[in-house]
């Protein structure tokens, strides 16, 4: 007679957070999705004799150590939400290592190909409102809107201002001149990834969250990857998860917390306290950089 099994697990996804909005996701069939590929090593500042105010801020917010493009396990799909440098600077290196498909908002697709010298045939332009039935997952694309912090702070990034032309590119080693800064503000998308096993991952990074919730109202995503905009209180962030109806939430762009030395572990503890007080059956999770995590469905005896 077979022994009774008191524990069973089914893996839905493996993933790790790298930097900003860059997650490396391994699907059950082994294929790898990399979102918004970005990493900037702190050693890039070592050769500079001194840092100006902007460089000091960039180093504090973006600089990391202990990783490189060689550390990725794969990049069968490179999924880009918008074309800014802190979301794309590894695109060329990743493509030249893994030769995957580059999925990018259509308005920025040609410039991405040009700047990173990627063959046009490897670049797949994305349009909002479309669903793409790829070999390894289904991708639904939704309209998005980049955070308007510059407008809120009275900084109007006009096309005729030369200092705006290569913003975010010179800082992260991206070939210039280019049009990535302006195109990144204009074309910014949200996504729903559905694996072959029907696990749904929502990726939303802009300021248009109430609109996006309406777009995915009937999708019931399991995992919510959501921009932790720095002005959000823990209550606001928790209520966004409740509005989405997700079981698990992990952050995007939370590196911005370094600018004010914010303790994100304490922040996420407060988020979960709100969820518990509301009796909401979900949890928010603050990932460690480069640490692999396994998401699964399981059952065990209690």
NORDA-V554616 format. One record per residue. N is the residue number from 1. PSI is psi in whole degrees, -180 to 180 (NA if undefined). NEAR is the number of other C-alpha atoms within 12 Angstrom. D_CENTER is the distance of its C-alpha to the mean C-alpha in Angstrom with 1 decimal. Layout:
<<N;PSI;NEAR;D_CENTER> <N;PSI;NEAR;D_CENTER>>
This chain:
<<1;134;3;48.8> <2;145;4;45.1> <3;144;6;43.6> <4;138;9;41.6> <5;123;10;37.8> <6;4;11;36.4> <7;130;13;32.8> <8;140;13;30.6> <9;145;14;26.9> <10;118;16;24.9> <11;130;21;21.5> <12;-31;28;18.7> <13;146;34;15.8> <14;139;29;15.1> <15;162;37;11.8> <16;149;34;11.0> <17;134;36;8.5> <18;-60;41;9.4> <19;147;40;8.4> <20;-107;40;6.5> <21;21;41;2.7> <22;110;42;4.7> <23;142;44;6.0> <24;118;40;9.4> <25;130;40;11.0> <26;117;32;14.7> <27;162;34;16.4> <28;-28;25;20.0> <29;4;19;21.5> <30;-11;23;19.9> <31;149;28;17.7> <32;131;32;14.4> <33;131;41;11.1> <34;123;42;8.7> <35;141;51;5.4> <36;70;44;5.4> <37;111;43;8.2> <38;139;43;9.4> <39;139;45;12.1> <40;115;36;15.2> <41;139;27;18.2> <42;-22;24;20.5> <43;-17;17;23.4> <44;-17;21;22.7> <45;-11;25;24.4> <46;-33;14;27.4> <47;-10;9;29.4> <48;131;13;29.3> <49;-32;9;32.6> <50;162;11;31.1> <51;137;17;28.0> <52;-179;13;28.1> <53;-42;10;26.5> <54;-43;17;23.3> <55;-38;23;23.0> <56;-43;20;23.6> <57;-42;21;20.8> <58;-42;29;18.4> <59;-41;29;19.6> <60;-40;23;19.3> <61;-40;27;15.7> <62;-29;36;14.2> <63;133;31;16.8> <64;175;25;16.6> <65;164;19;19.0> <66;16;18;19.5> <67;165;21;17.1> <68;174;23;17.3> <69;-27;28;16.5> <70;-12;17;19.4> <71;-16;19;17.7> <72;144;32;15.5> <73;-17;25;17.4> <74;171;31;16.4> <75;65;38;14.4> <76;-29;33;16.3> <77;128;38;13.6> <78;110;44;11.1> <79;117;47;9.0> <80;125;46;8.3> <81;-36;50;7.6> <82;167;46;10.0> <83;8;48;12.2> <84;155;43;12.2> <85;-35;42;13.0> <86;14;39;10.4> <87;-1;40;7.9> <88;-3;47;10.6> <89;-17;41;13.3> <90;3;44;13.4> <91;-50;46;13.6> <92;-45;33;17.4> <93;-40;29;18.0> <94;-41;38;15.8> <95;-43;34;17.6> <96;-16;23;21.0> <97;-39;21;20.6> <98;-15;27;19.5> <99;44;22;20.4> <100;-173;28;17.8> <101;137;38;17.0> <102;111;43;14.7> <103;118;45;13.4> <104;148;43;13.0> <105;134;41;14.4> <106;-37;30;18.1> <107;-21;28;19.0> <108;2;36;17.2> <109;-47;37;17.9> <110;-39;29;21.2> <111;-38;32;20.2> <112;-46;44;17.3> <113;-43;33;20.0> <114;-49;22;22.5> <115;-42;31;20.7> <116;5;32;19.4> <117;50;22;22.6> <118;134;29;21.2> <119;137;22;23.8> <120;-36;20;23.5> <121;-17;16;24.0> <122;-10;27;20.8> <123;128;32;18.7> <124;108;28;18.2> <125;135;31;18.1> <126;144;33;16.4> <127;136;27;18.2> <128;144;27;17.5> <129;-7;20;19.7> <130;151;20;19.8> <131;132;18;19.3> <132;120;23;19.0> <133;86;16;20.9> <134;170;20;19.7> <135;-32;16;21.6> <136;-9;24;19.3> <137;167;30;17.3> <138;135;23;17.5> <139;122;35;14.8> <140;133;32;15.5> <141;133;36;14.3> <142;151;35;14.8> <143;150;35;15.6> <144;178;33;13.4> <145;123;28;14.4> <146;149;30;13.0> <147;136;28;14.0> <148;38;21;17.7> <149;-38;18;18.3> <150;-42;13;20.3> <151;-41;13;22.6> <152;-30;11;22.9> <153;9;10;24.1> <154;22;10;26.4> <155;108;12;24.8> <156;112;17;25.2> <157;85;24;23.5> <158;146;17;26.3> <159;-26;17;26.4> <160;1;10;29.8> <161;114;13;28.7> <162;-31;15;28.6> <163;-13;17;26.5> <164;-9;23;23.6> <165;-43;23;23.7> <166;25;29;21.7> <167;128;33;19.7> <168;-3;34;16.7> <169;-50;33;18.2> <170;-35;24;21.3> <171;-27;30;19.5> <172;26;29;17.2> <173;28;27;19.8> <174;135;34;18.9> <175;134;27;22.2> <176;158;23;23.7> <177;156;20;24.9> <178;173;29;22.2> <179;20;32;21.0> <180;-37;41;17.2> <181;-54;36;17.3> <182;-42;32;19.2> <183;-32;33;17.5> <184;-35;39;14.0> <185;-36;35;15.6> <186;-37;26;17.5> <187;104;33;15.2> <188;115;41;11.9> <189;159;45;11.1> <190;159;45;9.9> <191;155;45;10.3> <192;120;43;12.3> <193;127;40;12.5> <194;119;32;16.0> <195;171;33;17.3> <196;-17;21;21.0> <197;14;21;21.8> <198;24;22;20.5> <199;129;32;17.6> <200;130;33;15.2> <201;118;42;11.5> <202;132;44;10.4> <203;108;46;7.0> <204;123;49;8.1> <205;-2;39;7.3> <206;-171;36;10.9> <207;0;28;14.2> <208;39;25;15.7> <209;-44;34;15.0> <210;-39;21;18.7> <211;-42;20;18.8> <212;-37;32;15.8> <213;-39;34;17.5> <214;-36;17;20.6> <215;-37;27;18.9> <216;22;32;17.9> <217;-30;19;21.0> <218;14;15;22.5> <219;-25;25;19.5> <220;63;27;19.4> <221;144;33;15.9> <222;-47;34;16.2> <223;133;38;12.8> <224;115;41;10.8> <225;112;43;7.2> <226;135;39;8.0> <227;123;36;7.9> <228;77;40;10.7> <229;135;29;12.7> <230;-21;26;15.4> <231;-8;20;18.2> <232;130;20;17.5> <233;162;18;20.1> <234;-35;26;19.7> <235;-44;23;21.8> <236;-43;24;19.6> <237;-42;37;16.4> <238;-42;41;18.5> <239;-26;31;20.1> <240;-40;38;16.9> <241;-43;42;16.4> <242;-40;32;20.1> <243;-35;28;19.8> <244;-29;36;17.2> <245;26;30;19.4> <246;157;35;16.9> <247;-32;30;18.2> <248;137;33;15.3> <249;133;39;12.5> <250;151;42;9.9> <251;159;45;8.2> <252;145;36;5.2> <253;23;37;7.1> <254;-4;39;10.0> <255;-22;37;11.4> <256;-19;29;13.2> <257;-23;27;15.5> <258;-26;22;17.2> <259;-34;21;18.8> <260;15;15;21.0> <261;37;17;21.3> <262;140;17;20.0> <263;103;17;20.3> <264;-27;29;17.1> <265;-43;20;19.1> <266;-39;17;21.7> <267;-48;28;19.3> <268;-29;30;17.9> <269;-41;21;21.5> <270;-38;24;22.5> <271;-47;35;19.8> <272;-29;32;21.3> <273;-38;23;24.7> <274;-45;27;24.2> <275;-42;31;23.0> <276;-42;19;26.1> <277;-33;15;28.4> <278;-1;17;27.3> <279;39;14;28.0> <280;128;24;24.6> <281;59;21;24.0> <282;171;31;20.4> <283;143;32;18.7> <284;144;38;15.7> <285;131;33;14.7> <286;106;31;13.7> <287;152;28;12.7> <288;142;20;14.5> <289;137;25;12.9> <290;-5;25;13.9> <291;126;20;15.6> <292;141;20;15.6> <293;147;23;15.8> <294;127;21;17.6> <295;129;28;17.3> <296;163;22;20.7> <297;134;17;23.4> <298;170;14;26.6> <299;140;12;30.0> <300;155;11;32.3> <301;150;9;35.7> <302;NA;5;36.1>>
